[in-house]
Amino acid sequence: MWGSFLLWRKMTGSRRLAVKAGADLVFALLLGAQAVLLLVWLANLLGMPRPEVLALRAVLGRAGRLEHVSQILTCRSVAGPSLSL
């Protein structure tokens, strides 16, 4: 996680616009990958059976979709009704 933060800081300090623009995206992807690895490690450590892991995965997937919907609704309220999906 620390390495992701250091990379993000380095990228946001760049003079190139494309590197600055990609900094947040790269940081989010790296944190997401680390979160997945943490969950896999915890499932192994706790000896969770496959059905429990699948149920947890489904719940987290729904939570991710709800976050995506809230972001879309926020964009609509800011941009007005002319924004189409």
ABEGO torsion letter per residue (X at the ends): XAAAAAAAAAAAABABAAAAAAAAAAAAAAAAAAAAAAAAAAAAAAGBBAAAAAAAAAAAAAAAAAAAAAAAAAAAAAAEAABBX
